[in-house]
Amino acid sequence: MGARERLNVGEIKFKGISTRVGANTYTVLARDGSGRIVLAVTTLADPTAETGAGFSKGALVIKSDAADGTKAIYENQGTVSTASINLMGVVSGADIATSAVVTAKLADTAVTAAKLGGNAVTSAKIITSAVLTTRIGDLAVTTGKINTGAVTSAKLGTSAVLTTRIADLAVTTGKINTSAATSAKIATSAILATRIGDLAVITGKINTSAVTSAKIGTSAVLTTRIGDTQVTAGKLGADAVTSAKIITSAVLTTRIGDLAVTAGKIGSSAVTNTKVGDAAVAKAKVKYIQATMAVASAATSLSVSSASFTDGVIVGVHPAFTVFTGTRVLQKVSLAASTAKVSLSGANSFTNGATYILTILRA
């Protein structure tokens, strides 16, 4: 038949010949003039894994056991020496021209994470507010990612600022809220004297028994701070009440102990006549000297000398004779140096001799 003649046939059936290509077996239905496979049938699970030689360029491989609704025709897009069997209707990267896949060709949600190259999502590719909390990895927001002044009070969680996050001396007065510095927040001995304002420690802030002796400065307890009648006997030290501390006439009779006023406590000439009770001075308490003077019945004077006499006051001259009648008057009594002199007048009669007892009160 010539080249222009037509062959009309009914149904053509291909039995095929089982042929091994590489490690796989195919049923070959047709070959080209060079003997290369142009049509074959296979039951391989994945025909795209074939890389053997023998397929013509554009050879078709039919996967006869493909599931319903699934593509089943594959094409050799490789060479005759190295096959590259790809599913028909699936566009490989080599089939797509540069920049040929435009937005309209991409199905919604078709660009998955695996389709994005490293560093492909730049800042310009992210719409405003698109990066949600769930998209940020834990600990991913480092210091360098936080803008200056971006961490406001509202951005800090409750108790989020730990001690280790606060720089030394960073908490200034203005950063402490009113009444924020409670007792539990102040370290032991942390409040120095320089930190307490003048007159800041009021009564309500001092604990019971907190003001010990060591806490009171010398001369700090002023008169106005001592309550009336608060300085009791037990609070006075030995010898603390000096003469200068006793006001005039303050020592009353009830405050002087019995027998407490000794001789050394009585001033010279302090015991006047009005201070001595009647018959109060016993003979044993009087410092005196007695001397005996012998006189004649007509004597007008008498004297006696004794080395024991000193200047003093003659307080009595008394007759000391057995029988005495008449009158004898003392005119003058004197004591000078060691001699006592007495002038007498008047008349007297006596028997058995006469003497006078001279009593001298020593100075």
C-alpha positions in Angstrom: 0.0 0.0 0.0 1.1 3.5 -0.7 1.7 6.1 1.8 -1.7 7.7 1.2 -3.6 4.4 1.5 -5.8 4.0 4.5 -6.1 0.9 6.6 -9.5 0.4 8.1 -9.6 -2.1 11.0 -12.1 -2.8 13.6 -10.8 -3.6 17.1 -7.1 -3.9 17.8 -6.0 -6.0 20.7 -2.4 -5.9 22.1 -1.3 -9.0 24.0 2.0 -7.5 24.9 5.3 -9.0 25.7 6.6 -9.2 29.3 9.9 -7.2 29.3 12.3 -6.4 32.1 13.7 -2.9 32.3 16.2 -2.5 35.1 14.8 -4.1 38.2 11.2 -3.9 37.0 9.0 -5.9 34.6 6.6 -4.3 32.2 4.1 -5.6 29.6 5.3 -3.9 26.4 2.6 -3.1 23.9 4.5 -1.1 21.3 8.0 -0.2 20.3 9.4 2.4 17.8 11.6 1.6 14.8 14.7 1.6 17.0 13.1 -1.0 19.3 12.6 1.5 22.2 9.4 1.1 24.2 6.7 3.6 23.4 3.8 2.0 25.2 3.8 -0.3 28.2 1.6 -1.5 31.1 2.7 -1.9 34.7 1.4 -2.6 38.2 4.3 -0.9 40.0 3.2 0.9 43.1 5.3 3.9 42.0 6.3 4.0 38.4 8.1 7.3 38.9 10.9 5.4 40.6 12.0 4.0 37.3 15.3 5.2 35.9 16.4 2.4 33.6 17.2 2.5 29.8 15.0 1.4 27.0 12.1 3.9 27.0 11.8 6.3 24.1 11.4 9.9 24.8 7.7 10.5 25.5 7.0 6.8 26.1 3.7 6.1 27.9 3.4 3.8 30.8 -0.1 2.8 32.0 -0.6 1.8 35.7 -3.3 -0.8 35.2 -4.3 -1.2 38.9 -4.7 2.6 39.6 -7.6 3.3 41.9 -10.8 4.7 40.6 -10.6 8.5 40.2 -6.8 8.4 40.2 -4.6 9.3 37.2 -3.0 6.2 35.6 -0.9 7.4 32.6 2.8 8.2 33.0 5.2 9.8 30.5 9.0 9.4 30.1 10.3 12.9 30.4 13.8 11.6 30.7 16.1 10.2 28.0 16.4 6.8 26.3 19.3 5.9 28.5 17.9 7.2 31.8 14.1 7.2 32.2 12.2 9.8 34.2 8.7 8.5 34.5 6.2 11.2 35.6 2.4 11.2 36.0 0.7 12.8 33.0 -1.1 16.0 34.0 1.4 16.7 36.9 3.6 19.7 36.1 7.2 19.3 37.3 9.4 22.1 38.1 11.1 21.8 34.8 7.8 22.3 33.0 7.1 25.7 34.7 8.7 28.8 33.3 10.3 31.3 35.6 7.6 33.4 37.4 4.9 31.5 35.5 3.0 30.5 38.7 1.1 33.6 39.5 -1.2 34.2 42.5 -4.3 33.2 40.5 -2.8 29.8 39.9 -2.3 29.0 43.6 -5.1 27.3 45.4 -6.1 28.6 48.8 -3.8 27.2 51.6 -1.7 25.5 48.8 1.6 27.1 49.9 2.4 25.0 53.0 5.3 25.3 55.3 7.3 22.7 53.3 6.9 24.9 50.2 8.5 27.9 51.7 12.2 28.3 51.3 14.5 29.2 54.2 14.1 32.9 55.1 11.5 33.2 52.4 8.9 35.0 54.6 10.3 38.5 55.0 8.9 41.3 57.0 7.2 42.8 53.9 5.4 39.5 53.3 3.7 39.5 56.7 0.6 41.6 57.0 0.0 43.9 60.0 -0.9 42.0 63.2 -0.6 38.6 61.3 1.9 37.1 63.8 -0.4 35.8 66.5 0.7 34.5 69.9 0.2 30.9 68.8 2.7 31.5 66.0 5.5 32.7 68.3 7.7 30.0 69.7 8.4 29.8 73.5 11.3 32.1 74.4 11.5 33.3 70.8 11.1 37.0 71.6 14.6 37.9 72.7 15.8 41.2 73.9 16.8 42.4 70.5 13.3 41.8 69.2 11.7 44.1 71.7 11.5 47.8 70.8 12.5 50.5 73.2 9.7 51.3 75.5 7.6 48.5 74.1 7.2 46.6 77.4 4.6 48.7 79.2 3.1 48.0 82.6 0.1 46.4 80.9 2.4 43.9 79.2 3.9 42.6 82.4 2.1 39.7 84.1 1.4 39.7 87.8 4.6 39.0 89.7 6.5 38.8 86.4 9.4 41.1 87.3 11.6 38.9 89.5 14.4 40.1 91.8 17.1 38.9 89.4 15.6 41.1 86.6 16.0 44.4 88.6 19.3 46.1 88.4 21.0 47.2 91.6 19.7 50.6 92.8 17.2 50.6 90.0 14.1 50.8 92.3 14.0 54.6 93.0 11.5 56.4 95.3 9.2 57.2 92.4 9.0 53.5 91.5 7.6 52.4 94.9 3.8 52.7 95.3 2.2 54.2 98.4 2.3 51.7 101.3 4.1 49.2 99.0 7.1 48.7 101.3 5.6 46.5 103.9 7.5 45.1 106.9 8.0 41.8 105.1 9.6 43.6 102.2 12.3 45.3 104.4 15.4 43.2 105.2 16.6 42.9 108.7 18.6 46.1 109.7 17.9 47.6 106.3 16.5 50.9 107.6 19.6 53.0 108.5 19.4 56.1 110.6 19.9 58.3 107.4 16.8 56.8 105.9 14.4 57.9 108.7 13.0 61.4 108.4 13.1 63.7 111.4 10.2 63.1 113.7 9.1 60.2 111.5 9.1 57.5 114.2 5.8 58.2 116.0 4.4 56.4 119.0 2.3 54.0 117.0 5.4 52.7 115.2 7.3 51.7 118.4 6.7 48.2 119.6 6.2 47.4 123.3 9.5 47.4 125.2 11.3 48.3 121.9 13.0 51.4 123.4 15.8 49.8 125.5 18.4 51.7 127.5 20.9 51.3 124.7 18.5 53.1 122.3 18.2 56.2 124.5 20.9 58.8 124.0 22.7 60.5 126.9 20.5 63.2 128.5 17.7 62.3 126.0 15.0 61.8 128.6 13.9 65.4 129.4 11.8 66.6 132.3 8.7 67.0 130.0 9.0 63.3 129.1 8.8 62.0 132.6 5.3 61.5 134.1 4.4 62.9 137.5 5.4 60.6 140.3 7.2 58.2 137.8 10.6 58.5 139.4 10.2 56.1 142.2 12.7 55.2 144.9 13.9 52.2 142.9 14.8 54.4 140.0 17.2 56.6 142.0 20.8 55.5 142.1 22.7 55.4 145.3 23.8 58.9 146.4 21.8 60.3 143.4 19.9 62.9 145.4 22.5 65.5 146.2 22.0 68.6 148.2 21.5 70.7 145.0 18.6 68.3 144.0 16.6 69.1 147.2 14.6 72.3 147.2 14.5 74.6 150.2 12.5 73.2 153.1 11.7 70.0 151.2 13.0 67.6 153.9 10.0 67.4 156.2 10.0 65.9 159.7 8.3 62.7 158.3 11.2 62.2 155.9 13.8 62.2 158.7 14.5 58.7 160.2 14.5 58.3 163.9 18.0 59.0 165.4 19.1 60.0 161.9 20.2 63.5 162.9 23.7 62.8 164.3 26.1 65.3 166.0 27.8 65.9 162.7 24.6 67.0 161.0 23.9 69.8 163.6 25.5 73.2 162.7 27.4 75.3 165.3 25.0 77.2 167.6 22.1 75.5 165.8 20.6 74.1 169.0 19.1 77.2 170.6 17.3 77.4 173.9 13.9 77.1 172.2 15.0 73.9 170.6 15.9 72.2 173.9 12.9 70.8 175.8 12.4 71.2 179.5 14.7 68.9 181.5 15.8 67.5 178.1 19.5 67.9 178.7 20.7 65.2 181.1 23.8 65.7 183.2 25.6 63.0 181.3 25.1 65.0 178.1 26.6 68.3 179.5 30.3 68.9 179.0 31.4 70.5 182.2 34.1 70.8 184.9 33.4 71.1 188.6 35.9 72.6 191.1 35.5 73.1 194.9 36.2 76.5 196.5 36.8 76.7 200.3 35.7 80.0 201.8 36.0 81.7 205.2 33.0 83.1 206.9 33.9 86.6 206.2 35.5 86.2 202.8 34.4 88.6 200.1 35.9 86.7 197.2 37.3 83.5 196.3 39.2 82.0 193.4 40.5 78.6 192.3 43.0 77.7 189.6 43.3 74.5 187.7 45.3 73.4 184.7 42.1 71.7 183.4 40.3 75.1 183.1 40.0 76.7 179.7 37.9 79.5 178.4 34.3 78.7 179.0 31.1 79.7 180.8 30.5 79.4 184.5 27.0 78.1 184.8 26.7 77.6 188.6 28.3 78.3 192.0 26.5 76.4 194.7 27.2 76.2 198.5 28.2 72.8 199.7 28.4 73.0 203.5 26.7 71.1 206.2 25.1 73.9 208.2 24.4 77.2 206.5 22.5 80.2 207.8 22.4 83.8 206.5 22.8 85.2 203.1 25.7 85.0 200.7 25.3 86.7 197.3 27.4 86.1 194.1 28.5 89.4 192.8 30.7 88.5 189.9 31.8 85.3 188.4 34.6 85.1 185.8 36.9 82.6 184.1 40.1 83.6 182.5 42.9 81.4 181.5 43.2 78.8 184.3 41.7 80.8 187.1 38.0 81.1 188.2 37.1 84.0 190.3 34.0 84.6 192.4 33.1 87.9 194.3 30.8 87.4 197.3 28.8 89.8 199.5 26.3 89.5 202.3 26.5 87.7 205.7 26.4 84.1 206.5 27.2 81.8 209.4 28.1 78.2 209.0 29.8 75.5 211.0 32.0 72.6 210.1 33.7 74.7 207.4 32.2 76.0 204.0 32.8 75.2 200.4 31.3 76.2 197.1 30.9 73.9 194.0 31.9 75.8 190.9 30.5 74.3 187.6 32.0 75.4 184.3 30.4 74.5 181.0 33.2 73.9 178.5 33.1 75.6 175.1 
